[in-house]
Amino acid sequence: MRRTADLPTKCCAHCQRSYRWRRKWARCWDEVRYCSERCRRTARLARRQA
């Protein structure tokens, strides 16, 4: 079993916070850009308004 500290991390493209690997992202970890659905939606709205 892996420890939480050993999991890979990324930085969110919207809020710049770091987040850790989650099991549901196992198949698409390279494609994940945002830490949450809220950040994804907010970034999408910001791009649309710009």
ZIURMO-V654412 format. One record per backbone hydrogen bond with DSSP energy under -0.5 kcal/mol. NH is the residue of the N-H (numbers start at 0). CO is the residue of the C=O. Records with the same first field share a line. If there is no record, write none. Layout:
NH=CO + CO
//
This chain:
5=2
6=3
9=18
11=16
12=32
15=11
18=9
20=7
24=21
25=22
28=24
30=27
31=27 + 28
39=35
40=36
41=37
42=38
43=39
44=40
45=41
46=42
47=43
48=44
49=45
//
